[in-house]
Amino acid sequence: MGKLDWATGDCDVKLKVLYCGICHSDLHFIKNEWGMTRYPFVPGHEIVGVVMEVGSKVQKFKVGDKAGVGGIAGSCQSCDNCSNNLECYCPNLIVIHGSTYHDGSITYGGYSDIMVADEHYVVRIPDKLPLDASAPLLCAGITVYSPFKYFGFDKPGMHVGVVGLGGLGHLAVKFAKAFGVKVTVISTSPSKKKEAIENLGADSFLVSRDPLQMEAAMGTMDGIIDTVSAIHPLLPLINLLKSHGKLVMLGAPEKPLELPVFPLLLGRKTVVGSSGGGMKEMQEMIDFAAEHNITSAIEVIPIDYLNTAMERLVKADVRYRFVIDIGNTLKAT
């Protein structure tokens, strides 16, 4: 939870942070585009490192273990969501940065050299996963994995579209192929076709601005994972769905999107949202990624390159995720 005094409570795990991914939502928070940022603000919710110290009641971790912390610092542990391993939807959710913790302190994120968190919100990182390339799994990975599982898109024989080939999108393609489903990448950029098919293993590619391609694919998809945070039209995507198909929104555009209702009626189609997953599913996702050798494509950067990285992120100039080398480039003062 990024306790400022770094004190380790009885149920806490203290991590030496080695790497932290940069998520697009970090930009939104830094600029207060969602109207909820509390300054001073320390971003970072894709945090991996090595356990330095454990509290007296900690059972799952020991000093030297590889571990990670995502976006959750705390929850009530008593509501229906928490009881069903959906801490991410707890009405009293405490996020890893900019929230008020149980003791009244403010939480700080992973652009830090040390992280303290309750062990319930810490995941084990399997030895076969490289720490740097596994950091984005703690946000981007769980964000795409969870809707695949919840909406049943993980069944062989399903046809799933992935909108956007960025930090979330490229992982969605990797998970889709590991699940054994057919996956089509939907992008505004024809130049990404080779990457999608030859490097990531997508089965097909649609240029969303090409009406002929989109028309030819109408009614062919069981589900669509939409990872785009920019404002974009939903009607062409809804038209790609089969009857009873689901369009799952993962991005958070700054302004409301237009939702045409009539095409939803013609096929009992659904537009839904999804945000992350609970801690049980987070560990399940990490273990699945290790089993299937799923990691993020990353560009590792030193901490003093951070502002430049943020400028590049605005332009989508990264393939596909920046990861800060905290351990080697951020020195405690």
VOKOL-817253 format. One record per residue (C-alpha): z negated, y, x negated; residue number from 1; residue in one letter. Coordinates in steps of 0.001 Angstrom, whole numbers, plus 524288, in hexadecimal, padded with zeros to 5 digits. Example, Ala and Ser with C-alpha at 12.3 -4.5 7.8 and 13.67 -1.06 7.14 Angstrom:
<atoms>
      zz      yy      xx     k   r
   7E188   7EE6C   7CFF4     1   A
   7E41C   7FBDC   7CA9A     2   S
</atoms>
This chain:
<atoms>
      zz      yy      xx     k   r
   80000   80000   80000     1   M
   80094   808B6   7F438     2   G
   7F234   80C5C   7F409     3   K
   7F12D   81888   7EBD5     4   L
   7E50A   813AF   7E4BA     5   D
   7EB2F   80638   7E247     6   W
   7DE70   7FFCA   7E68A     7   A
   7DFF8   7F15E   7E9DE     8   T
   7D89F   7ED53   7F619     9   G
   7D3C0   7DFA8   7F926    10   D
   7E075   7DBDB   80003    11   C
   7E984   7E3E8   7F77B    12   D
   7F39C   7E07E   7ED56    13   V
   7F699   7EA27   7E272    14   K
   8047B   7E997   7DD3C    15   L
   80A4A   7EED7   7D0DD    16   K
   816D8   7F3FC   7D6DD    17   V
   822A0   7EFE2   7CEDD    18   L
   82DDE   7F342   7D7FB    19   Y
   82FAC   7FADD   7E48E    20   C
   83C27   7FB6D   7EC82    21   G
   84174   80801   7F22D    22   I
   8441E   806E0   800BF    23   C
   84C9B   81061   80868    24   H
   840D3   812FB   8110E    25   S
   83A0C   818A0   80507    26   D
   843CA   823C1   80611    27   L
   84077   825F8   81454    28   H
   83200   82652   81130    29   F
   83373   82F32   80553    30   I
   83B1D   83919   80D66    31   K
   83275   83714   81973    32   N
   83E9D   83456   8217F    33   E
   836C3   82BED   82ACC    34   W
   82C11   83623   82C42    35   G
   820E1   82D5F   827BF    36   M
   81F91   82FD2   81926    37   T
   81270   83429   813E5    38   R
   812C8   83B25   806E4    39   Y
   80FA9   8387E   7FBF9    40   P
   817D4   82C5E   7FE19    41   F
   81A54   820C7   7F512    42   V
   825B0   81844   7F9EF    43   P
   82875   80A05   7F71D    44   G
   826F3   7FDD6   7FF75    45   H
   82E6C   7F39C   7F79A    46   E
   823EF   7F106   7ED92    47   I
   822E3   7E597   7E423    48   V
   81A17   7E319   7D8AC    49   G
   80F6C   7DAC8   7D2D4    50   V
   80197   7D92C   7D7F5    51   V
   7F7D3   7E046   7CF43    52   M
   7EB62   7DE36   7D70C    53   E
   7E6ED   7D7B3   7E3A3    54   V
   7DB52   7DA36   7EC7A    55   G
   7D052   7D076   7EDF7    56   S
   7D56F   7CB5E   7FB11    57   K
   7E3BF   7CA3A   7F751    58   V
   7E8BA   7BC4D   7F8F6    59   Q
   7F78E   7BC9B   7F782    60   K
   7F917   7C373   7EA7C    61   F
   7F3FA   7C302   7DCB3    62   K
   7F5D9   7CBAF   7D0E0    63   V
   80369   7C9F7   7CB1F    64   G
   80A43   7C628   7D7C9    65   D
   8172A   7CC93   7DB46    66   K
   8159C   7D3C2   7E819    67   A
   81BBA   7DDFD   7F0BA    68   G
   81832   7E7FE   7FAF8    69   V
   8215C   7ECE8   8058B    70   G
   81FCD   7F773   80FB4    71   G
   81316   7F303   8160F    72   I
   805D7   7F751   810E8    73   A
   7FDB4   7F3A0   81CB3    74   G
   7FD56   7F062   82B29    75   S
   7F2F9   7EE3D   83594    76   C
   7F37D   7DF4D   834A0    77   Q
   7EF49   7DE57   842EA    78   S
   7FAC5   7E26E   84B95    79   C
   804FB   7D929   85123    80   D
   80EB7   7DCAE   84684    81   N
   80524   7D9F7   83B84    82   C
   800E0   7CD54   84210    83   S
   80F1D   7C905   84214    84   N
   81183   7CC44   833B7    85   N
   818A7   7D8C9   83724    86   L
   8103F   7E27D   82FE2    87   E
   81C4B   7EB05   82E2C    88   C
   81BA6   7EE5E   83CB0    89   Y
   80D09   7F0C2   83D5B    90   C
   80A45   7FD58   84506    91   P
   80062   800CA   83A6B    92   N
   80939   7FD65   82F15    93   L
   805AC   8036C   82201    94   I
   811BC   804EB   81999    95   V
   81152   8044C   80AE7    96   I
   813BD   812C6   808F7    97   H
   80F3F   81EC0   81061    98   G
   805FC   817FF   819E0    99   S
   7F766   81944   81BAB   100   T
   7F0A0   80CE1   8170B   101   Y
   7E498   806C6   81D63   102   H
   7DBA3   80E3B   81436   103   D
   7E20D   81B4C   81720   104   G
   7E9D2   81C2B   80A87   105   S
   7F882   81E84   80A0A   106   I
   80169   81364   805F8   107   T
   80ACC   81528   7FAAB   108   Y
   816EE   80D3C   7F7D6   109   G
   81CA2   805C2   7EC8E   110   G
   82245   81087   7E410   111   Y
   81562   80E3A   7DD11   112   S
   810A0   80618   7D1B2   113   D
   805A0   7FF78   7D95D   114   I
   804DA   7FAC8   7E76F   115   M
   7F8D2   7F607   7EECA   116   V
   7FAC8   7EE97   7FB84   117   A
   7F384   7E567   8047B   118   D
   7F7DF   7D795   8010A   119   E
   7FC88   7D558   80F08   120   H
   8078C   7DF09   80C6A   121   Y
   80B5B   7D9A8   7FF24   122   V
   815A8   7CF06   7FD5A   123   V
   8174B   7C513   7F288   124   R
   823D0   7C680   7EAA4   125   I
   828F1   7B917   7E695   126   P
   82AFD   7B77A   7D7F4   127   D
   83988   7B4E4   7D979   128   K
   83BE8   7C26A   7DF4D   129   L
   83DFB   7CD72   7D57E   130   P
   83466   7D841   7D884   131   L
   83DF4   7E390   7D796   132   D
   84856   7DDC5   7E089   133   A
   83E4F   7D887   7EA2F   134   S
   837C8   7E5C0   7EC8D   135   A
   84196   7E9FF   7F721   136   P
   83F09   7DD70   7FE99   137   L
   831E7   7E32D   80297   138   L
   838D3   7ECF8   80B4F   139   C
   8477B   7EACE   80BF3   140   A
   845DF   7DC0F   80B66   141   G
   83BF2   7DAA7   81657   142   I
   842F1   7E4F0   81E81   143   T
   84F2E   7DC83   81F54   144   V
   8489E   7CF27   81ECA   145   Y
   83FBF   7D19A   82A76   146   S
   84A59   7D45B   834B8   147   P
   85254   7C8C9   82FF1   148   F
   846B6   7C014   832FF   149   K
   841BE   7C6C1   83F55   150   Y
   84EDB   7C7D8   84637   151   F
   85377   7BA5C   841FE   152   G
   85E68   7BF29   83954   153   F
   85A3B   7B541   82EFD   154   D
   8605D   7A995   835E8   155   K
   86C6A   7A361   82FA4   156   P
   87854   7A612   83809   157   G
   87427   7B3DF   83B6B   158   M
   87D2F   7BF3D   83840   159   H
   875DD   7CB60   833B6   160   V
   87B3A   7D8AC   83031   161   G
   874C3   7E14D   825FB   162   V
   8775B   7EFD6   82721   163   V
   87672   7F6F6   81A2E   164   G
   876B6   7F0FD   80CA9   165   L
   86B5C   7F7F9   80646   166   G
   85D78   7F481   80287   167   G
   85AB9   7ED6B   80F51   168   L
   86888   7E8F4   8122A   169   G
   86B02   7E185   80598   170   H
   85E33   7DA17   80774   171   L
   861AD   7D73A   8159B   172   A
   86E34   7D0C8   810DF   173   V
   866B2   7C8BD   806E2   174   K
   85CBE   7C414   810D0   175   F
   8677D   7C125   81AAB   176   A
   86E8F   7B867   8111A   177   K
   861D1   7B197   80D7F   178   A
   85F81   7AEF1   81BFB   179   F
   86D27   7A91E   81CD1   180   G
   872AB   7B2AA   826C7   181   V
   87FDB   7B93C   8271D   182   K
   87EAA   7C77B   82315   183   V
   88805   7D2D8   82485   184   T
   8859C   7DF9B   81D63   185   V
   888FB   7EBC4   8254D   186   I
   88B0C   7F7EC   81D0F   187   S
   891D2   8050D   81D0C   188   T
   895F4   80292   80EF1   189   S
   8A1AD   7F98A   80CC1   190   P
   89E66   7F9B0   7FE3E   191   S
   8926A   7F141   800D8   192   K
   89A42   7E5A7   805CF   193   K
   89B88   7DF08   7F89C   194   K
   88D0D   7E098   7F5DD   195   E
   88947   7DB5A   8033F   196   A
   891D5   7CF47   802D8   197   I
   89332   7CBB4   7F475   198   E
   885D5   7CF96   7EF4A   199   N
   87CD0   7CE2B   7FB07   200   L
   883D6   7C327   801F8   201   G
   88684   7C9A2   80F14   202   A
   89025   7C21F   8177B   203   D
   897AA   7CDF8   81C31   204   S
   8981D   7DCC8   81B89   205   F
   89AFF   7E70A   825D4   206   L
   89E48   7F540   82363   207   V
   89745   7FBCF   82EA7   208   S
   8A0B8   8074B   82E9B   209   R
   8AC6D   7FE4D   83095   210   D
   8AE30   7FCD5   83F59   211   P
   8B769   7F150   83DE2   212   L
   8ADCF   7E986   835AC   213   Q
   8A296   7ECAF   83ED2   214   M
   8AA73   7E94A   84AE9   215   E
   8AE79   7DC37   8452C   216   A
   8A024   7D8BE   84307   217   A
   89B3A   7DCAC   8507C   218   M
   89210   7D2F0   856DB   219   G
   890A7   7CA38   84ADF   220   T
   882C6   7CCA9   845FA   221   M
   875DA   7C70E   84A7D   222   D
   86E2D   7D1EF   8441B   223   G
   86F87   7DDE4   83B8C   224   I
   865D7   7E30F   83198   225   I
   86807   7F1CC   830AB   226   D
   86232   7F71F   82410   227   T
   86831   804BD   82479   228   V
   85F40   810A1   824C5   229   S
   86A2A   81A8D   826AA   230   A
   86EBA   81EB1   8341F   231   I
   8798F   8157A   83883   232   H
   87FE3   810B4   84525   233   P
   87A1E   804A7   84B9A   234   L
   884FA   801A7   85557   235   L
   88E0D   7FB14   84B6B   236   P
   882BF   7F257   84725   237   L
   87EC2   7EECE   85503   238   I
   88CCF   7EAD9   8579B   239   N
   88C2E   7E10F   84C72   240   L
   88144   7D979   8531F   241   L
   882EE   7CD65   85B5E   242   K
   87C61   7CCFE   8689E   243   S
   86D96   7CCF0   8668E   244   H
   86FA5   7D201   858C5   245   G
   865AE   7DABC   85236   246   K
   8678D   7E6E7   84A07   247   L
   85B67   7E876   84185   248   V
   858E5   7F61B   83C5A   249   M
   851E9   7F6E8   82F38   250   L
   855AD   80499   82ADA   251   G
   84F05   810EA   82FAF   252   A
   858E8   81C04   83134   253   P
   85365   829BA   8314F   254   E
   8593E   82C96   83EB2   255   K
   85A63   82403   84AE8   256   P
   86654   81B61   84BF2   257   L
   86EC8   81AD7   8580F   258   E
   86CE5   80E0C   85F54   259   L
   8778C   80AC0   8693A   260   P
   87173   80259   873D3   261   V
   87D64   7FD4E   87B0D   262   F
   881DC   7F416   87023   263   P
   8741B   7EE6C   86FC6   264   L
   87548   7EAAC   87E12   265   L
   8821C   7E3AD   87BB8   266   L
   87C6F   7D820   87487   267   G
   86DBD   7DA16   87590   268   R
   86D78   7DF53   867BC   269   K
   8615D   7E4C3   86125   270   T
   85E77   7EFB4   8579A   271   V
   8514A   7EDE1   8510D   272   V
   849AB   7F2C1   8455F   273   G
   84223   7EBC4   83ACB   274   S
   83945   7F07C   82FF3   275   S
   83456   7E798   82543   276   G
   82BAF   7DBEA   827CE   277   G
   81DA8   7D763   82724   278   G
   816E0   7D229   81B1E   279   M
   818DA   7C3C8   81E58   280   K
   82768   7C60B   81FE7   281   E
   827B5   7CE6C   813AD   282   M
   8229B   7C31A   80B83   283   Q
   82BEE   7B9D3   8126B   284   E
   83746   7C2DB   80F10   285   M
   8336C   7C3DF   800C0   286   I
   83234   7B517   7FFAD   287   D
   83F62   7B33C   80672   288   F
   84589   7BD00   7FD1E   289   A
   84018   7B5A0   7F17A   290   A
   84518   7A8B0   7F6D5   291   E
   852C6   7AE2B   7F8CA   292   H
   8534A   7B72C   7ECEC   293   N
   85445   7C37A   7F528   294   I
   85183   7D016   7EDFF   295   T
   855F5   7DE09   7EF7F   296   S
   860E8   7E3D9   7E76A   297   A
   859CD   7EEA6   7E03F   298   I
   85AC9   7F9BC   7D692   299   E
   84E39   7FAD6   7CED6   300   V
   84A83   808C5   7CB54   301   I
   83FA9   80F8B   7C3AD   302   P
   8362F   817F8   7CB55   303   I
   83BB7   8248F   7C5A5   304   D
   848FE   82163   7CBB3   305   Y
   842F7   8217F   7D94F   306   L
   8480C   82EA7   7DE07   307   N
   855D4   82B56   7D9BD   308   T
   854BA   81E24   7E07B   309   A
   850CE   824DE   7ED15   310   M
   85CAB   82DC3   7EC33   311   E
   86559   821F1   7EA21   312   R
   85ED5   81AC5   7F558   313   L
   862A8   825C0   7FEA6   314   V
   870C4   82342   7FA93   315   K
   86F15   81469   7FBAA   316   A
   8723B   813E1   7ED26   317   D
   86ACE   80778   7E9C0   318   V
   86DD8   7F904   7EA04   319   R
   86578   7F638   7F172   320   Y
   85771   7F9EA   7EEAD   321   R
   850A1   80248   7E495   322   F
   8446A   7FC22   7DEC1   323   V
   83B27   8042C   7D679   324   I
   8365D   7FDC8   7CA07   325   D
   8286D   80230   7CC15   326   I
   82235   7F97E   7C1D7   327   G
   82A27   7FE84   7B66D   328   N
   82C91   80CA1   7BA43   329   T
   820CE   8119D   7C1FA   330   L
   81516   81362   7B94A   331   K
   807A5   81681   7BEAD   332   A
   801B9   82334   7BA24   333   T
</atoms>
